[in-house]
Structure formats: C-alpha cells, structure tokens
C-alpha cells in the first residue's frame, strides 16, 4: 500500500501510527516539494494548512550505538556513534537514544558533551531553530564515513560532577479534613494545617555541617532555591514553635524570622562546596538579611514567616539516622476569599478537589537543605487548600412510629457553617395539624424521644447533612 504524505501535514503521523497498529504495511512517499507555494518560494509556505493541533507519539526504533573512538582525533575524549536506520523523519517525530557512562574517579569537575547530527540523504539546507544549537559546515570527517561538506546540527552541554553523597528528604502535610499526611491537604477556614519533615542521612558519613531553611507559605512567595514563584494563594500563620524529637533538641538550634523573602546565602549557600566553574546559587531579588530569633525571643508566632535549623558547634548527625520535625499552622478565617473552594461534595476531599485542578487555590511550602558541603536540595513542595466544608443541620417532625410528617422541615443552622461548629435545637412542644394537637414525645429523662436513625439534638457540624427527627 502506497501512502502519499507531506512532512508538513499534521494529520499524517497519527494516520501512520494507526495503520502500523493494525499491521498494515505502507510505502511512504513524501510529496512535500510538490506542495510548495510558488508565490512564496523562499519561505516555508505550503498550500496545505490545518487549524487543528495534535499530541501524539510515534515510535521509532532506538539508534544503534557503538564506540567510534576512545581517543577521538587525539583529544583523549571518547566518541560515541549513534546510527538510526529510519529512512524518513516526519514532522513531530523524534529520534531518541540512551546510553550509560562511567565517570572516572579522577575526572575533572566540568564535563562537556558535544553532539553533532546530520542526515546522509539530506540535500536541503538545515535551518537553525535555537541559538544554542548552531548549524555548522562539516570541514573534517566527523564520523569516519569519508564524507565532508554537510550541514551539521550541533549541541554543546556541560555537566558538573558532584559528590555521590546525598540526603533523603521528604515533606508532608495534613489538613483538618484529612485522615493522614500526604503531599496535598484539605482544611477549613480557620482550620489546622500540620506539616511533617523527614530527613535521613544517607551520605554514608557523619554530618558535621548543616544548612536548613524553610520559607513558610505567603502570598507572593518564592521557591527556596530556584527563586521562581511558588504561587501561594493565601498566608496561613504559625501556631507555635517547631517540634523536634528529644534526641535532636539537644544538638540543634532553631531560629525564626518575620521575613518572607530571607537571604539564602548566609543560611545554606555559604555552607556549599561548589566545584570549579560550577554555577553558584544566588539570593532572589529584594531578599532581606533577617533578624534570626530564638524561641524564647518570639512574641507573636503569627508573624513568623521563615525558620532555619543549625547543628550546634561540635555536634554531629550520625549516618543512617533520621530527623523528623513537625509544626502547625492555621488557615485564615475568611470564608469568602477567592481561594476558598465551596465544597458541595460529601465524599473525601481528594476525590473532588485534586492538586491538578485546584493547585491555584493552594498555599505551598518547601524547604532547602545542605550538609557537609553538598549542593542544596529542595524536595517536592506540598500544598493545602481551604474548603467551605460545612453541612446543614435540619429538623423533621413525625407522628410517632410512622413516616408521616406533621410540618415542613426547619433549617437549624446555616448550610455553610464550618465543620466542628457546635449546634443545638429546641423543638416546639406542640404541633397543630388538621384540628388535632400533637405533643412532643419525651424519654424518661425529659429529653425528646427521637425517631430511629435520627442525629442528636445537640452536636457538632460534620461534612455531611445532619437530620434531627422528632416524634409527636
């Protein structure tokens, strides 16, 4: 079967994939040159155009990998040759190859990787799309095939060798509506937010120098290392000091600051051993040198916006040992703010308000850490959203031992009242209907004798509707 296609046709690759999936062998004939617009011969203008956009993957067999030379052109560098035998490369198709390398113990810190790409059958001039990937003319035989003079796409990348030592660090969050810790939590207006950090010394050696900085969620905040927007939608407040296990309280010190954009350099970056020519981390614009306070000097925990942890002089962190710390924050009381999600589902929050869909409503938190000079690490950030999670409480009135109602239901409390808010109700002593008087049925202790399946007359608002069922 012959298939006439153009490399500029967005519909063609999906059709080819479909045919291949059905086991249909096709001969592809590229007709791009016949579609050139003669009115724009020097441009990329073609008669075929499509307003539709596609996302698709075309599977091309990986390239064959071989060692071209262990001393490439006398440079001491190893050259790897990757050869794809795929005859046609359509628009949106990609060529991929993977191979492992072994970094010698005595290799320099800066490791350049130069790549050169060309097609044996390409006759048209290659076009440079990115300034970092210039097109050059092949003046020497780069791959040993005896051919020169081709246009070659180039790429130059530099890697920096770092120590193999590392820290395993994770952060978790739990809101008032959650049963346990996770990466994305749910709370209520004025509700609690609990954070937990777990750090394991997996460096293989004792830690004697440590830098740790946590910037708490604040509207307009930045990530700790990248200095890019963290995009917190609201500002929760700290409820009290950081809690450390007893075995750590004696060897560490915690300091607090009211600055939401503190300088990172004096906390973490000055403790890093940067390799030669490695890019050094910098403080974000407008970062402030904070006044660090000890716990005893903090007079208002709601004003604290960041904290740091340091090892005391002479103390060490034993390899393999865990550090777990926790702290509590409180969400703002507002129920009408733009970031508050009006909760209308009675199922668990995660089933309805995912991180993907509601991340813009979240307050985000992350921290950065370095130890013994290794590059600072900032683990995945965690988020929390605020739900208007209350449910209504209503009262119903029945003729005793029947399902017959005597009057309309009554709304005992506002349907959007927050979870755990106390409620109480006082039923009428008598109800008159159709000329008959019905009196409230009471138990021996004088309280209403409620219908089977009724919620209590007094209690707390939950994430479900409560119904008080009185009998007359």
C-alpha positions as CSV (number, residue, x, y, z in Angstrom):
1,X,0.0,0.0,0.0
2,X,1.4,3.4,-1.0
3,X,0.7,6.4,1.2
4,X,1.4,9.9,-0.2
5,X,2.2,12.3,2.7
6,X,3.8,15.6,3.4
7,X,6.1,16.3,6.3
8,X,4.1,19.5,6.9
9,X,0.8,17.6,7.3
10,X,-0.3,17.4,10.9
11,X,-2.8,14.7,10.2
12,X,-0.3,12.3,8.6
13,X,1.7,10.9,11.6
14,X,-1.5,9.9,13.6
15,X,-2.8,8.1,10.5
16,X,0.6,6.3,10.0
17,X,0.5,5.2,13.6
18,X,-3.0,3.8,13.2
19,X,-2.0,1.9,10.1
20,X,1.0,0.4,11.8
21,X,-1.0,-0.6,14.8
22,X,-3.3,-2.5,12.6
23,X,-0.4,-4.3,11.0
24,X,-0.8,-2.7,7.6
25,X,2.5,-2.3,5.7
26,X,2.7,1.0,3.8
27,X,5.2,2.6,1.5
28,X,5.6,6.3,2.4
29,X,6.1,8.8,-0.4
30,X,7.0,12.3,0.6
31,X,5.3,14.8,-1.6
32,X,6.2,18.0,0.3
33,X,8.2,19.5,-2.6
34,X,5.1,19.4,-4.9
35,X,3.1,21.4,-2.4
36,X,5.4,24.5,-2.3
37,X,3.5,27.7,-2.8
38,X,5.1,29.3,-5.9
39,X,4.1,32.8,-4.6
40,X,6.4,32.3,-1.6
41,X,9.1,30.0,-2.9
42,X,11.7,31.3,-0.5
43,X,9.7,30.6,2.6
44,X,8.1,27.7,4.5
45,X,4.8,28.5,2.9
46,X,2.8,25.5,1.7
47,X,-0.7,25.1,0.3
48,X,-1.7,22.6,3.0
49,X,-2.6,24.2,6.3
50,X,-4.5,22.8,9.3
51,X,-6.1,24.7,12.2
52,X,-6.1,21.5,14.4
53,X,-3.4,20.6,16.9
54,X,-2.5,17.1,17.8
55,X,-0.5,15.4,20.5
56,X,0.8,12.1,19.6
57,X,3.8,9.8,19.9
58,X,5.5,8.0,17.0
59,X,7.6,5.0,17.9
60,X,10.9,5.0,16.1
61,X,13.4,2.2,16.8
62,X,16.3,3.4,19.0
63,X,19.5,4.2,17.3
64,X,22.3,1.7,17.1
65,X,25.1,2.7,19.5
66,X,28.8,2.0,19.0
67,X,32.2,3.4,20.2
68,X,33.7,5.3,17.3
69,X,37.0,6.1,19.1
70,X,38.4,6.0,22.6
71,X,40.8,8.9,21.6
72,X,38.8,11.0,19.2
73,X,41.1,12.9,17.0
74,X,43.8,12.8,19.6
75,X,41.7,14.7,22.2
76,X,41.6,12.0,24.8
77,X,37.8,12.0,24.6
78,X,35.7,9.0,23.7
79,X,33.4,9.4,20.7
80,X,30.1,7.6,20.5
81,X,28.3,6.9,17.2
82,X,24.5,6.6,17.1
83,X,23.0,5.5,13.8
84,X,19.3,5.5,13.1
85,X,18.3,3.5,10.0
86,X,14.9,5.1,9.9
87,X,14.6,6.3,6.3
88,X,12.1,9.1,6.8
89,X,11.7,11.6,9.7
90,X,8.2,13.2,9.7
91,X,7.1,16.4,11.4
92,X,6.8,15.9,15.1
93,X,8.8,12.6,15.1
94,X,11.8,12.4,17.4
95,X,15.0,10.4,17.5
96,X,15.9,9.1,20.9
97,X,19.0,7.2,22.2
98,X,20.1,6.4,25.7
99,X,23.5,5.1,26.9
100,X,25.2,4.9,30.3
101,X,28.6,6.4,31.1
102,X,31.1,5.7,33.9
103,X,32.6,8.9,35.4
104,X,36.2,8.2,36.4
105,X,37.1,8.9,40.0
106,X,39.7,11.4,38.8
107,X,37.6,13.1,36.1
108,X,37.5,16.9,36.2
109,X,34.5,18.6,37.8
110,X,33.4,20.1,34.5
111,X,32.3,17.5,31.9
112,X,31.4,18.9,28.4
113,X,29.3,16.9,26.0
114,X,29.4,17.9,22.3
115,X,26.9,16.4,19.9
116,X,26.8,16.6,16.1
117,X,23.9,15.4,14.0
118,X,23.4,15.0,10.3
119,X,21.4,13.0,7.7
120,X,23.2,11.1,5.0
121,X,20.4,11.8,2.5
122,X,19.6,15.4,3.4
123,X,20.1,17.7,0.4
124,X,18.2,20.8,1.6
125,X,19.9,23.4,3.8
126,X,19.4,22.8,7.5
127,X,17.7,25.7,9.4
128,X,18.9,26.8,12.9
129,X,15.9,26.9,15.3
130,X,17.7,27.6,18.6
131,X,20.7,29.9,19.2
132,X,22.2,27.2,21.5
133,X,22.3,24.7,18.6
134,X,24.1,26.4,15.7
135,X,24.3,24.8,12.2
136,X,28.0,24.4,11.0
137,X,29.7,23.1,7.9
138,X,31.4,19.7,8.3
139,X,35.0,20.5,7.3
140,X,36.5,17.3,8.7
141,X,35.2,13.8,8.5
142,X,33.5,13.6,11.9
143,X,32.1,10.1,11.8
144,X,34.7,8.3,9.6
145,X,32.4,7.8,6.6
146,X,34.7,9.7,4.2
147,X,32.2,12.5,3.6
148,X,32.6,16.2,4.4
149,X,30.8,19.4,3.4
150,X,27.5,18.6,5.0
151,X,25.4,20.9,7.2
152,X,25.6,19.6,10.8
153,X,23.3,20.4,13.7
154,X,25.4,20.9,16.9
155,X,24.6,20.9,20.6
156,X,27.0,21.7,23.5
157,X,26.1,20.7,27.0
158,X,28.2,21.0,30.2
159,X,27.7,18.7,33.2
160,X,29.1,19.3,36.6
161,X,30.4,16.4,38.7
162,X,29.0,16.3,42.2
163,X,29.6,14.1,45.2
164,X,27.7,10.9,45.3
165,X,26.7,11.6,48.9
166,X,23.1,12.8,49.4
167,X,20.3,13.3,51.8
168,X,16.9,11.7,51.6
169,X,14.4,14.5,52.4
170,X,10.6,14.5,52.2
171,X,7.9,16.8,53.4
172,X,4.2,16.0,54.1
173,X,1.1,18.0,55.1
174,X,-2.2,17.2,56.7
175,X,-5.3,19.4,57.0
176,X,-8.2,19.4,59.3
177,X,-10.3,17.4,56.8
178,X,-7.5,14.7,56.3
179,X,-7.1,11.3,57.9
180,X,-3.3,11.3,57.3
181,X,-0.3,13.0,55.8
182,X,0.2,13.4,52.1
183,X,1.6,15.9,49.5
184,X,-1.7,17.8,49.1
185,X,-4.1,18.5,52.0
186,X,-7.5,20.0,52.8
187,X,-8.6,22.2,55.7
188,X,-11.4,24.6,56.6
189,X,-11.5,28.4,57.2
190,X,-9.5,28.8,60.4
191,X,-8.7,25.1,60.3
192,X,-5.5,23.4,61.3
193,X,-2.6,22.6,59.0
194,X,0.1,20.1,60.2
195,X,3.5,19.7,58.5
196,X,6.0,16.9,58.9
197,X,9.5,16.8,57.5
198,X,11.5,13.5,57.4
199,X,15.2,13.7,56.6
200,X,17.6,10.7,56.5
201,X,21.4,10.9,56.5
202,X,22.2,8.7,53.5
203,X,25.5,10.4,52.8
204,X,27.5,7.4,54.2
205,X,29.3,9.6,56.7
206,X,28.6,11.7,59.8
207,X,27.3,15.2,59.2
208,X,29.1,18.0,61.0
209,X,27.9,21.0,59.0
210,X,24.3,21.6,58.0
211,X,22.2,24.4,56.4
212,X,18.4,24.2,56.6
213,X,15.9,26.9,55.6
214,X,12.1,26.7,55.4
215,X,10.2,29.6,53.9
216,X,6.6,29.4,55.1
217,X,3.6,29.9,52.6
218,X,2.9,33.6,51.9
219,X,1.1,35.3,49.1
220,X,3.8,36.3,46.6
221,X,6.3,33.8,47.9
222,X,9.3,32.2,46.0
223,X,10.8,28.7,45.9
224,X,13.8,28.4,48.2
225,X,16.4,27.5,45.6
226,X,15.1,28.3,42.2
227,X,13.8,31.8,43.2
228,X,10.8,31.2,40.9
229,X,7.2,32.0,42.0
230,X,5.8,29.4,44.4
231,X,2.3,31.0,43.9
232,X,0.7,30.5,47.3
233,X,-2.9,31.7,47.2
234,X,-3.1,32.6,50.9
235,X,-1.0,33.1,54.0
236,X,-1.5,30.6,56.9
237,X,0.0,31.5,60.3
238,X,2.3,29.5,62.5
239,X,0.6,28.2,65.6
240,X,3.8,27.8,67.8
241,X,7.4,26.6,67.8
242,X,8.9,23.8,65.7
243,X,8.7,20.4,67.4
244,X,11.9,18.3,67.4
245,X,12.4,14.9,68.9
246,X,14.2,15.0,72.3
247,X,17.4,13.4,70.9
248,X,17.7,16.3,68.4
249,X,16.6,19.1,70.6
250,X,20.0,18.9,72.4
251,X,22.2,19.0,69.3
252,X,20.3,21.6,67.1
253,X,19.1,25.1,67.3
254,X,16.0,26.5,65.6
255,X,15.9,30.2,64.7
256,X,12.8,32.2,63.5
257,X,12.3,35.2,61.3
258,X,9.5,37.5,60.2
259,X,10.9,37.8,56.7
260,X,9.1,36.0,53.9
261,X,12.0,36.5,51.5
262,X,15.1,35.9,53.6
263,X,18.5,35.7,52.1
264,X,19.5,32.1,51.5
265,X,23.3,32.7,51.3
266,X,24.0,33.1,55.0
267,X,21.9,30.1,55.8
268,X,22.7,27.5,53.1
269,X,24.8,28.7,50.2
270,X,27.9,29.7,52.3
271,X,28.0,26.1,53.5
272,X,28.2,24.6,50.0
273,X,31.5,23.4,48.4
274,X,31.0,24.4,44.8
275,X,33.1,22.7,42.2
276,X,35.3,24.7,39.9
277,X,33.3,26.8,37.4
278,X,30.0,25.4,38.8
279,X,27.1,27.8,38.7
280,X,26.6,29.2,42.2
281,X,23.2,29.7,43.7
282,X,22.1,33.3,44.3
283,X,19.7,35.1,46.5
284,X,16.4,36.3,44.9
285,X,15.9,40.0,44.2
286,X,14.9,42.0,47.2
287,X,15.9,39.3,49.6
288,X,16.4,40.6,53.1
289,X,19.0,39.7,55.7
290,X,16.7,38.6,58.5
291,X,17.0,39.1,62.3
292,X,17.0,35.5,63.5
293,X,15.2,34.9,66.8
294,X,15.4,32.1,69.2
295,X,12.1,30.6,70.5
296,X,12.3,32.5,73.8
297,X,12.5,35.8,71.8
298,X,9.4,35.2,69.6
299,X,6.5,37.3,70.9
300,X,4.0,36.6,68.2
301,X,4.1,33.3,66.3
302,X,1.6,34.6,63.7
303,X,4.3,37.0,62.4
304,X,6.9,34.3,61.7
305,X,7.4,33.7,58.0
306,X,10.6,31.5,57.9
307,X,12.8,29.4,60.1
308,X,16.3,27.8,60.0
309,X,17.9,24.8,61.8
310,X,21.6,24.5,62.6
311,X,23.7,21.9,64.2
312,X,25.3,23.1,67.5
313,X,29.1,23.5,67.5
314,X,30.8,20.1,68.0
315,X,27.7,18.0,67.4
316,X,27.3,15.5,64.6
317,X,24.5,13.8,62.7
318,X,25.3,10.1,62.6
319,X,25.0,8.4,59.2
320,X,21.7,6.5,58.6
321,X,20.0,8.5,61.4
322,X,16.6,10.1,60.8
323,X,15.5,13.6,61.7
324,X,11.7,14.2,61.9
325,X,10.2,17.5,62.8
326,X,6.7,18.9,62.9
327,X,5.0,22.2,63.1
328,X,1.4,23.5,63.0
329,X,-0.2,26.4,61.1
330,X,-3.7,27.8,60.9
331,X,-5.6,28.8,57.8
332,X,-7.2,32.3,57.6
333,X,-10.7,32.6,59.0
334,X,-12.2,34.1,55.8
335,X,-14.9,32.1,54.1
336,X,-15.5,34.5,51.2
337,X,-11.9,34.9,49.8
338,X,-11.3,33.9,46.2
339,X,-9.1,31.0,47.1
340,X,-11.7,29.3,49.3
341,X,-13.4,26.4,47.5
342,X,-17.1,26.0,48.0
343,X,-17.3,22.3,49.0
344,X,-20.5,20.7,47.7
345,X,-19.4,17.0,47.8
346,X,-19.8,14.7,50.7
347,X,-17.1,12.3,49.6
348,X,-13.5,12.6,50.7
349,X,-11.8,15.9,49.5
350,X,-9.2,14.1,47.4
351,X,-11.9,12.6,45.2
352,X,-13.2,16.0,44.2
353,X,-10.5,18.7,44.6
354,X,-7.3,17.4,43.0
355,X,-3.9,19.0,43.1
356,X,-4.0,19.4,39.3
357,X,-7.3,21.3,39.2
358,X,-7.1,23.3,42.4
359,X,-3.4,23.9,42.8
360,X,-4.0,27.6,42.1
361,X,-6.1,27.8,45.3
362,X,-3.3,26.3,47.5
363,X,-0.8,27.6,49.9
364,X,2.6,25.9,49.0
365,X,5.5,25.1,51.3
366,X,9.0,23.8,50.7
367,X,12.4,23.9,52.3
368,X,16.1,23.6,51.2
369,X,18.9,21.8,52.9
370,X,22.6,21.1,52.5
371,X,25.0,19.0,54.6
372,X,28.8,18.7,54.6
373,X,29.1,21.0,51.6
374,X,26.8,19.1,49.1
375,X,24.6,21.1,46.8
376,X,21.4,22.3,48.4
377,X,18.3,20.2,47.7
378,X,14.7,21.4,47.7
379,X,12.2,18.5,47.8
380,X,8.8,18.5,46.1
381,X,6.6,21.2,47.6
382,X,3.4,20.4,49.4
383,X,0.1,22.2,49.2
384,X,-3.1,22.8,51.2
385,X,-6.4,24.2,50.1
386,X,-9.3,25.6,52.1
387,X,-12.8,24.1,51.7
388,X,-16.1,25.6,52.8
389,X,-16.7,22.2,54.2
390,X,-19.7,22.6,56.5
391,X,-23.0,20.8,56.0
392,X,-26.5,21.8,57.1
393,X,-28.4,20.6,60.1
394,X,-32.2,20.4,59.8
395,X,-35.1,19.2,61.9
396,X,-38.0,17.0,60.8
397,X,-41.3,16.3,62.7
398,X,-43.1,13.0,62.5
399,X,-46.2,11.3,64.0
400,X,-44.7,8.8,66.5
401,X,-43.8,5.4,65.0
402,X,-44.7,6.5,61.4
403,X,-43.1,8.2,58.4
404,X,-45.8,10.8,58.3
405,X,-44.6,14.4,58.6
406,X,-46.5,16.9,60.6
407,X,-45.0,20.1,59.2
408,X,-42.2,21.5,56.9
409,X,-38.6,20.8,57.8
410,X,-36.7,23.5,59.7
411,X,-33.1,24.6,58.9
412,X,-31.3,24.5,62.3
413,X,-28.0,26.0,61.1
414,X,-26.6,27.8,58.1
415,X,-25.7,25.2,55.4
416,X,-22.1,26.6,55.1
417,X,-21.3,26.6,58.8
418,X,-17.8,25.3,59.4
419,X,-17.1,21.7,60.4
420,X,-16.9,21.1,64.2
421,X,-19.1,24.2,64.9
422,X,-21.5,23.3,67.8
423,X,-25.2,23.3,67.1
424,X,-28.4,22.9,69.2
425,X,-32.1,22.9,68.6
426,X,-35.3,23.4,70.7
427,X,-38.4,21.7,69.1
428,X,-41.9,23.0,69.6
429,X,-43.8,21.4,72.5
430,X,-46.9,21.0,70.3
431,X,-47.9,20.9,66.7
432,X,-51.4,21.5,65.5
433,X,-52.5,19.9,62.2
434,X,-55.9,19.3,60.7
435,X,-57.6,20.3,64.0
436,X,-55.5,17.9,66.1
437,X,-52.8,18.7,68.6
438,X,-49.7,16.6,68.7
439,X,-47.4,16.8,71.7
440,X,-43.6,16.1,71.7
441,X,-42.8,12.6,72.8
442,X,-40.1,12.6,75.6
443,X,-37.9,10.0,77.2
444,X,-37.9,9.3,80.9
445,X,-35.1,11.9,81.4
446,X,-37.2,14.6,79.8
447,X,-35.3,14.8,76.5
448,X,-37.1,14.3,73.1
449,X,-37.6,10.7,72.1
450,X,-36.0,10.8,68.7
451,X,-37.0,8.7,65.7
452,X,-34.8,5.8,64.8
453,X,-31.9,6.9,62.6
454,X,-32.0,10.5,63.9
455,X,-29.0,12.6,64.5
456,X,-28.6,14.1,68.0
457,X,-30.5,17.2,69.1
458,X,-27.2,18.8,70.0
459,X,-23.7,18.2,68.5
460,X,-21.1,19.4,66.0
461,X,-21.4,20.2,62.3
462,X,-19.8,17.5,60.1
463,X,-19.1,17.1,56.3
464,X,-22.5,15.5,55.9
465,X,-26.0,16.7,56.3
466,X,-27.5,16.0,59.8
467,X,-31.2,15.4,60.4
468,X,-32.9,15.6,63.8
469,X,-36.1,13.6,63.7
470,X,-38.6,14.5,66.4
471,X,-41.7,12.4,67.2
472,X,-45.2,13.7,68.3
